Amino acid sequence: MDRLSTKQTLEKLGLTHRNSLRSRIESGQLTPIVDRGRNYYDRAQVEALVNPPIIYTTPSATMLATGEPEGGW
């Protein structure tokens, strides 16, 4: 498992202070790895927050026919 320091994690997420990570930890988006009193974060978890996965869906018949979604833009 590749891990990032708190400073590296903050830089990747575009945050400025370590307290900014608290809401992400409480919501379960990030899990700190404590090693000798220091917090580290799993690189894969941080990357998932920076670049969320793209979810592809199948377009509806209306979308295919008109080029617009059923409810409009």
RATARA-V358421 format. One record per run of one state. SS is the DSSP state (h for helix, s for strand, l for the rest). FROM is the first residue (numbers start at 0). LEN is the number of residues. If there is no record, write none. Layout:
ss=SS from=FROM len=LEN
ss=SS from=FROM len=LEN
This chain:
ss=l from=0 len=2
ss=s from=2 len=3
ss=h from=5 len=8
ss=l from=13 len=4
ss=h from=17 len=9
ss=l from=26 len=5
ss=s from=31 len=4
ss=l from=35 len=2
ss=s from=37 len=5
ss=h from=42 len=8
ss=l from=50 len=10
ss=h from=60 len=6
ss=l from=66 len=7
